[in-house]
């Protein structure tokens, strides 16, 4: 499939499921139970299988050992910058907490993964998933406690609500199955077990299905009427997301990564929009959910309509790498 055909995946696999989810929910065709079921099916089934198949053919290189460091930087850097220069503008701590979640959590697993697949097939998808794994770790050990801190600090009644999560509750749940898939795929790759050619076609089909199953519920959660009040509020996330972060990652990664596919995927991830996990975290800890939704919508629309198409065209005309 040539480049001009693959760019259509932005419309069919990323924009279309968001629009469909929104319309389904507005017309009452899908309920909260169905939304939760789709989210669980995507994590437990599709994400696990895709992780296994992509890691099975991942080009093994010593520089992959540096990806955990960069995986943490994708969360810690925007969080630190947001705290120093932007967050204090939000006097309401529920707004500030939602803003911090929106700055720290980016959509690596779904949107960046599909876009990396459009550009580089299985290797690009696998690189994005590796980086996303470390964001998921920080989601539990850093972002959730931080969201709880803002909730508690805002609570005028000073009623302490402790977050009690055991090791099993944090790391041994069905949501961690994709990590198991990654491990199995890596073991097969290290063991030089050839992946059947038929599975390459299966992988491509599953990427498209997974994009729909993961993004359709996101479209169901969108409420334009309530979120539109905060679109101006989150404008300062745009330079952080689309200028500052890619520039920092470029400067840090250029001297240490020789693989052009890996390097370009890292820049692609650095440009990623706000993750739906920012919305879920805000809802879980009763922060300003509408602000998080506004951040998700504004950055995602700009990414899908402007940022990624321009990057795709540039790469298509310059040999596929930066």
C-alpha positions in Angstrom: 0.0 0.0 0.0 1.4 3.4 -1.0 1.7 6.4 1.1 -1.3 8.3 -0.3 -3.5 5.3 0.6 -2.1 4.9 4.1 -2.8 8.5 5.0 -6.5 7.6 4.6 -6.2 5.6 7.8 -6.2 8.9 9.7 -9.8 9.4 8.5 -11.0 5.8 8.6 -9.2 4.6 11.8 -8.9 7.7 14.0 -11.4 10.4 13.1 -14.3 8.1 12.0 -14.6 6.1 15.3 -14.5 9.3 17.3 -17.3 10.8 15.3 -19.3 7.5 15.3 -19.0 7.1 19.1 -20.2 10.7 19.6 -23.2 10.1 17.4 -24.0 6.7 18.9 -24.0 8.1 22.4 -26.0 11.2 21.5 -28.7 9.1 19.9 -28.8 6.6 22.8 -27.4 3.7 20.8 -24.7 2.8 23.3 -24.9 2.9 27.1 -22.2 3.3 29.8 -22.1 -0.5 30.2 -21.3 -0.9 26.5 -18.6 1.8 26.7 -16.9 0.1 29.6 -17.2 -3.3 27.9 -15.5 -2.0 24.7 -12.7 -0.5 26.8 -12.1 -3.8 28.6 -12.2 -5.9 25.4 -9.7 -3.6 23.7 -7.2 -3.8 26.6 -7.6 -7.5 27.4 -7.9 -8.9 23.9 -6.8 -6.6 21.0 -3.9 -4.7 22.8 -2.5 -8.0 24.1 -2.5 -9.7 20.8 -1.1 -6.7 19.0 1.7 -6.3 21.5 2.7 -10.0 21.1 2.7 -9.8 17.3 4.6 -6.5 17.0 7.2 -7.4 19.6 7.8 -10.7 17.9 9.4 -9.0 14.9 10.9 -6.0 16.8 14.5 -5.2 15.6 16.6 -5.8 18.7 19.2 -3.2 19.3 21.2 -2.0 22.4 19.7 1.5 22.1 16.3 0.0 23.1 17.6 -0.1 26.6 17.4 3.7 26.7 13.7 3.8 25.9 12.6 3.4 29.5 14.4 6.6 30.3 12.7 8.4 27.5 9.4 6.8 28.4 9.5 8.5 31.8 10.6 11.8 30.2 7.5 11.9 28.1 5.5 12.2 31.3 7.9 14.0 33.7 9.1 16.8 31.3 5.7 18.2 30.3 4.6 17.8 33.9 7.5 19.8 35.2 7.2 22.5 32.6 3.4 22.8 33.2 3.9 23.1 36.9 6.6 25.8 36.6 5.1 28.0 33.9 1.4 27.3 33.4 -0.4 25.5 36.3 -0.3 28.4 38.8 -2.6 30.3 36.5 -5.4 28.0 37.6 -6.4 29.2 41.1 -9.1 26.5 41.4 -7.2 23.4 42.4 -9.6 21.1 40.6 -8.9 23.0 37.4 -5.1 22.8 38.2 -5.3 19.1 38.8 -7.1 18.4 35.5 -4.7 20.6 33.7 -1.7 18.7 35.1 -3.2 15.4 34.1 -3.8 16.8 30.6 -0.2 18.0 30.3 1.4 14.8 31.6 -0.6 12.1 29.9 -0.4 11.8 26.1 -2.2 9.5 23.7 0.7 7.0 22.9 -1.1 3.7 22.9 -3.9 4.4 20.4 -3.3 7.5 18.3 0.5 7.5 18.2 0.5 3.7 17.8 -1.8 3.8 14.8 0.1 6.7 13.3 3.4 4.9 13.8 1.9 1.8 12.1 0.8 4.0 9.2 4.4 5.2 8.8 6.5 2.1 9.7 4.2 -0.9 10.1 4.9 -3.3 13.0 8.3 -1.9 14.1 6.9 1.6 14.5 3.8 0.3 16.3 6.1 -1.7 18.7 8.3 1.2 19.5 5.3 3.4 20.4 4.0 0.6 22.6 7.3 0.3 24.5 7.2 4.0 25.3 3.5 3.8 26.2 4.3 1.0 28.7 6.3 3.4 30.9 3.7 6.1 30.7 1.1 3.5 32.0 3.5 2.7 34.9 3.7 6.4 35.9 -0.1 6.7 35.5 -0.5 4.5 38.5 2.5 5.4 40.7 2.6 9.2 40.0 -0.5 10.6 38.2 -3.1 9.0 40.3 -1.6 10.1 43.6 -1.1 13.6 42.2 -4.7 13.8 41.1 -5.7 12.7 44.6 -3.4 15.4 46.1 -5.2 18.1 44.2 -8.6 16.7 45.2 -7.6 16.5 48.9 -6.1 20.0 48.9 -9.3 21.4 47.5 -11.5 19.7 50.0 -12.5 22.4 52.4 -13.8 19.9 54.9 -10.3 18.4 55.4 -11.8 14.9 55.2 -8.9 12.6 54.4 -9.7 10.0 51.7 -6.8 7.6 51.5 -5.9 5.8 48.3 -5.3 2.2 49.3 -3.9 0.2 46.4 -2.0 -3.0 47.0 0.7 -4.2 44.7 -1.7 -6.7 43.3 -4.4 -4.1 42.7 -1.9 -1.8 40.9 0.1 -4.3 38.8 -1.6 -7.7 38.7 -4.9 -6.9 36.9 -6.3 -7.7 33.6 -5.2 -4.3 32.4 -1.6 -5.5 32.5 -2.2 -8.3 30.0 -0.6 -6.3 27.2 2.7 -6.3 29.1 2.5 -10.1 29.2 1.9 -10.0 25.4 5.0 -7.8 25.0 7.1 -10.3 27.1 6.0 -13.3 25.1 6.7 -11.5 21.8 10.1 -10.5 22.9 10.9 -14.1 24.0 9.9 -15.4 20.6 12.0 -12.7 19.0 15.0 -13.4 21.1 14.6 -17.1 20.5 14.6 -16.5 16.7 11.3 -18.1 16.3 10.0 -17.1 12.8 6.6 -15.4 12.8 4.3 -17.0 10.2 3.7 -14.7 7.2 -0.1 -15.1 7.7 0.1 -13.2 11.0 1.3 -10.1 9.2 -2.1 -9.8 7.5 -3.8 -10.7 10.8 -1.9 -7.9 12.5 -3.0 -5.3 10.0 -6.6 -6.3 10.3 -6.4 -6.2 14.1 -4.8 -2.7 14.1 -7.8 -1.3 12.3 -10.3 -3.1 14.6 -8.4 -2.1 17.7 -8.5 1.6 16.7 -12.2 1.5 16.4 -12.8 -0.4 19.6 -10.6 2.0 21.6 -11.6 5.3 20.1 -15.3 4.7 19.7 -15.8 4.8 23.5 -13.8 8.0 23.6 -16.2 9.6 21.2 -19.0 8.5 23.5 -17.5 10.5 26.4 -17.2 13.8 24.5 -19.6 16.6 25.6 -19.0 19.6 23.5 -21.5 21.8 25.3 -19.8 21.4 28.7 -16.2 21.3 27.3 -16.4 24.4 25.1 -16.1 26.8 28.1 -12.5 25.6 28.6 -11.1 25.6 25.1 -9.5 28.9 25.6 -8.2 27.8 29.0 -6.2 25.0 27.6 -4.6 26.9 24.7 -1.3 27.1 26.5 -1.1 23.3 26.2 -0.7 23.6 22.4 2.9 25.1 22.4 3.9 22.7 25.1 2.5 19.7 23.2 3.5 20.6 19.6 6.6 22.8 20.0 8.4 22.5 23.3 8.2 18.7 23.8 9.2 17.6 20.3 12.1 20.1 20.4 13.4 18.7 23.7 13.0 15.1 22.6 14.8 15.9 19.4 17.8 17.5 21.2 18.0 14.6 23.7 17.4 11.7 21.3 19.4 12.8 18.2 22.8 12.1 19.7 22.0 8.6 21.1 19.6 6.9 18.6 21.0 5.8 15.3 17.9 3.9 14.0 16.0 6.4 11.9 12.7 4.6 12.3 13.0 4.6 16.1 14.1 8.2 16.2 11.2 9.4 14.0 8.7 7.4 16.1 10.0 9.1 19.2 9.4 12.5 17.7 5.9 11.3 16.6 5.2 10.3 20.2 6.5 13.6 21.4 3.9 15.3 19.3 1.0 13.2 20.6 -2.2 14.8 21.9 -3.7 14.6 25.4 -4.7 11.0 26.3 -8.1 9.9 27.3 -6.5 8.7 30.6 -6.4 12.4 31.5 -10.1 12.5 31.3 -10.5 9.2 33.2 -8.1 10.4 36.0 -10.0 13.6 36.4 -13.3 11.8 36.6 -11.9 9.2 39.1 -10.6 11.9 41.5 -13.4 14.4 40.9 -11.3 17.1 39.2 -12.5 19.3 36.4 -13.5 16.6 33.8 -14.7 19.2 31.3 -11.3 20.9 31.2 -9.6 17.6 30.5 -12.1 16.9 27.7 -11.4 20.3 26.2 -7.7 19.5 26.3 -8.3 16.1 24.7 -10.5 17.5 21.9 -8.4 20.5 21.0 -5.0 18.7 20.9 -6.5 15.6 19.2 -8.2 17.6 16.4 -5.1 19.7 15.7 -3.0 16.5 15.7 -5.2 14.6 13.3 -6.1 17.4 11.0 -2.8 19.4 10.8 0.2 18.0 12.7 0.3 14.3 11.6 -0.8 15.0 7.9 2.0 17.6 7.6 4.6 15.2 9.2 3.4 12.4 6.9 3.8 14.5 3.8 7.2 15.7 4.8 8.4 12.1 5.6 6.9 10.8 2.3 8.9 13.3 0.3 12.1 12.9 2.3 12.7 9.2 2.4 10.5 8.3 5.3 12.7 9.6 8.2 13.6 12.9 9.8 
